[in-house]
Amino acid sequence: MSEENFSLRIEVDNTDKVLGELDEAIDRALEAVGMAASDYAAANCPVDTGLLRNSITYALHGKEAAMSSYESNGTSKRTGKTVKKKTGSYSGTAPDDEKAVYVGTNVEYAGYVEYGDSGGTPRPFLKPAIMDHKDEYKRLVEDALKGFGN
């Protein structure tokens, strides 16, 4: 019996699979950050009827908001009186030009609460929800990406 040269070459390209899994891991990380940030914003939001607080949500790039509608509580905390319930909703999708999570509200007076107006003092709830928890958000991203590629 003679020795024969034998070679075997198997090429497998898993690039698309790896990129897809990375995409999913990044989206999981962004969703975790969005949930945490919207919870912090709601906890810091001044409340009268609850409409503004109840409207705070997040949306991943290219996706719809995490919640589709919201409503006020029907009672004014300031006066204690019953008020007409107000409702609102979200439609459309967040921009898809980059991997991002968007946290906020579409209630028309949110800017006046956050930044104040000529007669009112600013009562920020969105900016602190983002800026005061950066280390936590970094940890959430790191946790979501741990073990990726292993």
N, C-alpha and C positions, 0 to 999 in steps of 0.2 A: 504494500500500500504506500502510495506516495502522499507526501504532504501537499495539500493544495492551499493556496492563499484564499482566504475568505474574509470579506469585509461586509459590514452591514451598517448602513447609515439611515437613521430615522430622524426626520425633521418634523417638529411639531411647532406651530406658531400659535401661541396662546395670547398674543398681544391683545386681541379684541376681548377675550375673556377677562384678562387682568384689568384692562381699562374699564370694562363694565363693572367689575367688582369694586374698583377704586371709586368710580362714580357713585355707586350705591353706598359705599362707606362714607363718602363726603356728604351725601344727602342725609344719611342718618345723623351725622355730626351736626349739620346745619339745622335739622329738625329739632334735635335736643337743645341746641342753643336758642332756637326760636321759641320753644315751649318755655324754657327757663326765663328768657327775657320778657316774654309777654306776661308770665306770672308775676315777675318783679314789678313790671309797669302797672299791672292791675292792683297789686298790693300798695303801691305808692300813689295811686291816682286819687285825687280828692273826689269825694262822692256826695252828690245831693240826691238825684233820682236814680243813679246807677247806670244811666245810659252810656256815658263815656267809659266808665270802668268795664262795663259788660261788652263794649265794642272792641276792646284791645285784642289783637290777634297777630298772627304771623303768616307769612307765605313764603314758600321756597321758590327760587327762580323758576319761571315758566309754569308755575302751578297756581291753583286757586288758593284763596285764604283758608286757613285751618278751620274756620267756622264760616257759615254762610249767612247767618242772621243773628240779631241781638235785640234786646228790648230793655226799657227802663223798668224799675221795680214798682212803679205806681205810687210811690210815697216820697215826699220830699224830706230828707233828713234835716234840712235846714229849718223848715216850717212845721214838719210833722203832719202836714196835710196830704190828703190823697190828690194825686195829679193824674192827668190823662196819660196813659201808657204810651210811650213812643217806641217805635221800632226802626230798625235799619237793617241793611243787608250788604253783602259784598258780591260783586260779579266780576268776571274777567280774571286775568292771570297776572302774576307779578312779572316784571321784566325778566328776560332770559338771556341778557347779554353777558352775564358772568355768573359764576357759582356764588350765590348769596342767599341770605334769608332776610326778609323784610319784616320789621316789627312796627306796628302802629295801629292807627284807627282812621276811619273816614268820617268821624263825627265833626261837623263843621266848626265847632267852637274849641276843638282840642288845642289848636295853636294859641288861643287866648289863655287857656289854662296853663299850658307849658311855658309860654314866654311872657305872659301878662299882656295888658293893654293899657290904655291911657288912665283907666280908673282902677286897675287891678294889679295885684302883686303876682309875679310869676310863681306857679306851683308845679315845678317840673316833675314829671313822672316817667317820661320816656327816656330822656338822656341819662338820668341816674340808673335806670334799669339796664342800660347798655354799659355805661362807663364804670359803674361801681362794681361790676362783676366780671371784668375782663379775664382775670385769672381762672375763674370758674369755667368760663366759656372755652378758654384755652384747654383746660383739663378735659372738658366734654369732647372737644375735637380730638385730642390725643387718645382718649379712651376709645372713641369710635374707630380710630385708625390703628389701634394696637393690634398687633398680630397680622396686619395686612401683608400679604405677600409670603407668608410662612406656609 
